[in-house]
Amino acid sequence: MSEALLDVYPRLPIHLERAQGQCLYASDGRELLDLYGGHAVTPLGHGHPALTRALCEGHRELDFFSNSLHMAVQRRAAEGLLEGSAHLRHAHFVNSGTEANEAAIHLARRLSGRKKILSFDCSFHGRTQASLAATGLPGYRRRLSVPEDEAFNGFISFGAQDDLAAIDESVAAVLCESVPSLAGVLMPPEGYYPALEARCREAGALLIFDEVQGGCGRLGHFFAHERFSVQPDMVTLAKGVAGGYPAGALLVTAGIGAAVEHGELGTTFGGGPMACRMIETTARLIREEGLLQRVGQIFARIAAGVKPMEGVKLRGAGCLIGLTSRLPAKMLQKRLLEANILVGTSADPRVLRLLPAYTLTDEEIDRFLDALGSALAEA
Ligand SMILES: Cc1ncc(COP(=O)(O)O)c(C=O)c1O
């Protein structure tokens, strides 16, 4: 590792030079199948020609200007994201997932006049102050530099109906990681989210869905909350929202939109014209190229393929997949890497994560299944 870089990331021993589709080209000549999607960031695979075109044309047409002027591309990106939503009406653009969550938490506190944010004890929401304070996973939470009693957060156990009683009149909002991913891809029990939403309405607490990972089609609906039949007051997006270009968004209802004041949210780069072009193009391709159906087919083919493999279990949905086997996740990841297949791990040492592009082909899935079978046979 170069000494010029601050050494904060544990990295796998791959020196990546370029990528195309689902193929990662390393400097030692290896070609790897990417089932990690740059950490759930590339829903259309790498180097999609329509995105390359959007980026080049976008740069030629309008490289950058700040939010002090009107830009049609921003409106198109917002409309592209909101299209088809039953209840979300406005988008505010930012640069990352943590920033989108900070904005949602700020609005929840300001509009409710309450301070407390409740989230799941196994959640991950980002590395900045309010997002990290709302992050439940202990390995990340211990990095919090603010004293716990000043963080104004509380936690409920994911999926536990009994804990919903904690949503009372002191709570500004419940921030839900739609499918806790880093925790090991946990799906909510049937009816859990509608019950949580009903409790929020009774207590006058806002409902925020963090769809940074589960949104933009990854679960087979454009929005994760649609899969769980709830209507959050605010939804946060990032990761895949711009097909690999850094961007994030906060989506809100008309009611929240009407209460927002000039100047209370803002960022220089958020909503930049190139990011907006990438958002607009990505949302259009996800909807128009049948990719919402494709993610369901990808999950089904992997599920059918692992069925006969002893001790292998799948969880999750669409292209957000957790896999457990009789091998620890890190060992299985290493064996798959030896077969030139890149997968992720999670905070649960048993759970391997697959976060592939929605353009993954049947042949690529079968290559993974063969490699998985061989890796487990060696065990
Ligand atoms: C569910 C969820 N929320 C928020 C974040 C933070 O996003 P970012 O790294 O873009 O700040 C992540 C990142 O992994 C995430 O998975």
The ligand as an ORCA input file, in Angstrom:
! r2SCAN-3c Opt
* xyz 0 1
  C     -27.606      1.484      4.794
  C     -26.516      2.501      4.668
  N     -26.735      3.762      5.071
  C     -25.795      4.712      4.965
  C     -24.543      4.424      4.467
  C     -23.505      5.505      4.363
  O     -23.328      5.846      3.041
  P     -21.994      6.640      2.579
  O     -20.856      5.685      2.752
  O     -22.270      7.003      1.154
  O     -21.889      7.828      3.464
  C     -24.256      3.123      4.044
  C     -22.921      2.773      3.523
  O     -22.507      1.653      3.468
  C     -25.265      2.136      4.142
  O     -25.046      0.878      3.753
*
